[in-house]
Amino acid sequence: MPIWSDKLLKRKLSQESQDAQLEVYFTNMEHLQNLFQGLASAPSLTRRILFIHGVGGVGKSALLR
């Protein structure tokens, strides 16, 4: 579960667990990049609109380049 849900549910996580979740959140973007690439280069789109959103500085513009 993401860190925000743990906070919402008032769960206490060890520092190691928090660090591991942050590392996954900020470093495991290959899957999402591959998914986006597949959708963008498909001969026919399964979706007409791809809505990309997020807080500033997470790489939305880099994804579109």
C-alpha positions, 0 to 999 in steps of 0.5 A: 500500500502507498504511504498516503494510505498508511497515513490515512489508516493511521498505520505505523510503518518502520523507517525501512518500510517507508524508505522501501516504499519511497524508493519504489515510488520514485524509481520504478517508472519503467513499467509506466513508461513502457505502458505509455509508449505502447499506447502512444505507438499503437496503430489504433488507440484503445483510448482516445484521450490519455490524461496525464496529471500529477504534482509538479516535478514528477516527470510529466513533461519528460514522459511526453518528450 
